[in-house]
Amino acid sequence: MKVRKAVIVAAGLGTRMLPASKVIPKEILPVVDKPALQVVVEEAVASGIEEIVLVLSPNRTIGLDHFQPAPELERHLEQRGKHDILESVRQTNQLARFTAAWQDQPLGLGHAVLQAREAVGDEPFAVMLPDDIFDSERPCLRQLLDTSEALNAPSVALMRVAKSEIPKYGIVEVRPARPRLYELRGMVEKPPIEQAPSDFAIVGRYVLTADIFDLLARGRPGAGGEIQLTDGLLALNKKRKMFGYEFEGTRYDLGDRVGYLTAQIGFALKRPELADNLRAWLRTRLESGHFLAKL
Ligand code: UTP
């Protein structure tokens, strides 16, 4: 299968990040100095994706605005000779081709993906959750695309989670196929620990086939009263062989406060112009015992 389009869903309420996400969608909150949405779009482009379908709330279009030209700002930067900054601003307009799809009400992740149906059409596509960001040598989505292209089957990104974390995720039942590769045998959204079929959670990257749209359209509200993507995946898995790939790299959950903070540190330490100062600050705090005071 050849995948050209990625659906990025950003129409949720982001209640775990309130009050920061009251006016600004959490997907626009920065990772160091780039909105999370841009980090994810860059991962899509680096993975070979040609078109981005952004699912947004009609009340919050800022996610789309970020990727449009900003003529006045660009002129201002040009006149003042701020060429590096100008270049970084212009890059955001030229990253990819964007199409918007609208989710009128936040009825769940499955419902959000369904709103991209017309824009995707009848071809395989990727789904990316912009509150999950990855630091990996090979982009996480590329790892999944390689899996799906080789096996001609849908795939999801998998990560082992601690027992206590299981009730927060969609958890899969798997049969090992090759190192890091698992055939999916079932899945359940946010199970109690004792009912979980494994400790493998689905995290925010998927490669899907367009027949999932019919299955999502038939979906009834599931866990938490939302139309869950996991239920659509389960129905798809009854029709098709599907795989999970235990991605290589680090994942940060930006929807959670600690995940958001660790992402700032992790990504800043990768930037040579920031790393030395940040490391020096971390070192003095550690040496002074400040971080360990409560241990
Ligand atoms: P989350 O469950 O992490 O986002 O969904 P949320 O519901 O906005 O956050 P909390 O739990 O209230 O803090 C994962 C992704 O799916 C999108 C979100 O915007 C997020 O990027 N989503 C979720 C939608 O687009 N629509 C929905 O109805 C639900």
Boltz pocket constraint, residues with backbone or C-beta under 6 A from the ligand:
constraints:
  - pocket:
      binder: B
      contacts: [[A, 9], [A, 10], [A, 11], [A, 12], [A, 13], [A, 14], [A, 15], [A, 16], [A, 17], [A, 27], [A, 55], [A, 103], [A, 105], [A, 106], [A, 107], [A, 108], [A, 109], [A, 111], [A, 112], [A, 129], [A, 130], [A, 131], [A, 255]]
      max_distance: 6.0
